[in-house]
Amino acid sequence: MSFKRLEADDFVISADSISSTLWSTNTQQLSTFATSSVQANGSSGNYYLNVFAASSNTASAEFAITYGNSGGDGSQLFNASVDGKSPSSTIYGQYQNLVLGDENTDFIFSTITSSEFFALSIDRARYKESLLLGSLTLEIKGPIAASGSVILTDNSAYASSTVFNEAGRVYQLISGSAGVKNSGLQADGYTTTSGSYGWLLPDIGTIILNPKALAAPTGSGGIGFVYSGSASATGSINEAPFTTLYKAISGSGNFKLNSSETITSDYIFVRPRSSEFNYSENPSFISGSTGEVLYSEFINSPQTYITTVGLYNDNNELLAVAKLSRPLVKDFTKEALVRVKLDF
């Protein structure tokens, strides 16, 4: 076995971004939607609604829809004598900590501060590292045919700089599809008076929707979206706001999104020079008792075969092994270059 210390120029680091489909259907577009009555009628159904690609007891969830309201509107109170405390207020506080990192900070969509939001959380099993920027197309249908629908995407292609918060990168949702904005009411793709349509948080697989933008009239960029979040939580709730949103999304059948992953590779170049690695410590090459070369022709004209490259640290500990696809002949007339690739 022979050793050679690697130099700084023997190492090269490369990072490649790989995109793939996100949904369990292995397609970019999710066009069929279903829910589980067991989940919807269970205790978790007060907080969120799981959405599936097909009606099946064995189907995996694609994403979940929830609604947060700082005042507790949109869901039944935990205790009728304690105002403002309900599943929607709990959700609001959870996302404050998750996304904003501060329970005293409000959600601001462009320049509009909001005390409520919808959240679409992509199931963690659906994507690899993050959501692929510019791949989002989300169509939300209005409550009546006359209100039409709004199609949303992210503004990653137009943002002059990247904004970060506790959840990582933040991009505004605008009117458009597949990363391209529409020539709509305003040049920035927002509604006229209600700010952006929400946020895309690619690093945690979450879409935050601005209810005020959806509820705006069609002339201002909205769809007149009506939901029970505006009603008092002290009364009965006929339908949870996230259920209303589910119907608006499933009614369009147009939800496109891809996954993204950055694979970092370390390339290590091992260079056996002409004068190196020409002798072997194999018992068939050198006498185990005397240490002499067994065959005289191997003294001046040795020949070895390189089959394995081992990477060791300074403590002589083996860290990685690379097997060659075929033995590599080595003698004084030959040099070799072996490239070892380590993916992380």
C-alpha positions, 0 to 999 in steps of 0.5 A, spaced: 500 500 500 502 506 498 500 513 500 501 520 497 499 527 500 493 531 496 495 538 495 490 544 495 489 544 487 487 536 488 480 538 490 474 542 487 467 543 489 461 543 485 454 545 486 448 543 482 441 545 482 436 539 480 429 540 480 423 534 480 416 533 480 413 535 487 406 531 487 405 524 488 402 523 481 409 524 479 406 530 475 407 538 475 400 539 475 395 537 481 389 537 478 384 532 482 383 533 489 380 529 495 379 530 503 379 525 508 372 525 512 376 521 518 381 527 518 376 533 517 371 530 522 377 529 527 380 533 532 385 536 527 380 538 523 378 544 527 385 546 525 387 544 518 385 540 512 389 535 509 388 535 501 390 528 497 390 527 490 385 521 490 380 518 495 384 512 498 385 510 505 392 509 503 393 515 499 399 520 502 397 527 503 399 532 498 398 539 502 394 542 508 390 548 508 389 552 514 387 559 517 390 563 522 386 569 525 389 573 531 382 575 534 380 568 533 375 569 528 373 563 523 373 557 528 369 556 534 372 558 541 375 553 546 371 556 551 365 561 550 367 565 556 374 566 553 374 571 547 379 570 542 382 564 543 380 558 538 384 554 533 385 560 528 388 564 533 393 558 535 394 557 528 396 564 527 401 564 533 404 558 531 406 561 524 408 567 527 413 563 531 415 559 525 415 564 520 416 571 523 420 568 529 416 574 534 409 573 536 409 581 536 410 581 529 404 582 524 404 579 517 405 584 512 403 583 504 407 588 500 405 594 505 399 591 507 398 589 514 394 583 516 391 580 522 389 573 518 392 569 513 391 562 509 397 557 509 398 551 504 403 547 507 406 542 502 407 535 505 414 534 507 415 528 503 413 531 497 419 535 496 427 534 497 430 541 499 425 546 497 420 549 492 423 551 485 422 558 484 418 560 478 414 553 478 408 556 482 402 556 478 396 556 483 389 558 480 383 560 485 376 560 483 371 565 485 365 564 489 361 565 483 362 564 475 362 572 474 368 573 479 372 568 475 379 566 478 385 569 480 392 565 478 398 566 482 405 565 482 412 568 485 416 574 484 422 571 484 424 573 477 423 580 479 425 581 486 431 586 486 434 582 492 432 576 496 428 578 503 429 573 509 425 572 515 425 566 520 423 561 515 428 563 510 427 566 503 421 570 502 417 572 495 411 575 494 405 572 490 403 576 484 398 575 479 401 570 473 403 563 472 410 559 472 414 565 475 411 570 469 407 576 472 401 578 468 400 585 465 394 586 470 392 592 475 399 594 477 406 593 474 408 589 480 402 584 480 399 586 486 392 588 487 390 595 487 389 596 495 390 590 498 397 589 497 400 582 494 397 576 494 401 573 499 408 569 500 412 563 497 416 560 503 420 555 499 425 553 504 419 551 509 415 548 503 409 553 505 405 558 501 401 564 505 395 567 502 393 574 503 385 574 505 384 581 503 387 580 496 382 574 495 376 578 498 378 584 493 373 586 488 375 583 481 376 590 479 381 591 484 385 584 482 381 580 487 375 575 486 370 577 491 372 571 496 367 570 501 369 566 507 367 565 514 373 568 517 370 575 517 364 573 522 365 573 530 367 566 533 362 566 538 357 564 533 357 557 530 361 556 524 357 553 518 364 552 514 371 553 516 375 558 512 380 553 510 374 549 507 372 554 503 379 555 500 379 548 499 373 548 494 376 554 491 382 551 489 379 544 487 374 547 483 380 550 479 384 544 478 390 548 477 396 547 482 403 547 479 409 546 483 416 543 483 421 541 488 428 543 488 435 540 491 442 543 491 447 537 490 454 539 493 459 534 490 467 534 492 471 532 486 478 529 488 483 528 483 488 523 485 495 523 480 499 517 480 506 520 477 510 516 472 515 514 478 510 513 483 505 507 485 510 502 481 511 497 486 507 493 490 507 490 497 503 484 495 506 477 497 507 475 490 511 481 489 516 482 495 518 476 499 515 477 506 521 474 510 527 478 506 523 484 503 526 483 496 523 483 490 521 476 488 523 477 480 529 481 477 525 483 472 520 487 477 526 491 479 527 496 473 521 494 469 515 493 475 508 493 473 502 494 478 495 494 477 491 500 481 484 497 483 482 501 489 483 509 491 483 510 499 482 517 502 485 517 509 486 523 514 492 525 518 491 520 523 491 515 518 484 513 518 480 511 512 474 515 510 472 513 503 474 508 498 473 508 491 473 502 486 475 503 479 471 500 474 477 496 471 484 495 474 489 500 471 496 498 469 501 502 472 509 502 470 514 507 469 512 509 462 505 511 465 501 516 469 494 516 471 489 521 473 483 518 477 477 523 479 473 521 485 466 524 486 463 525 493 456 527 493 453 530 499 
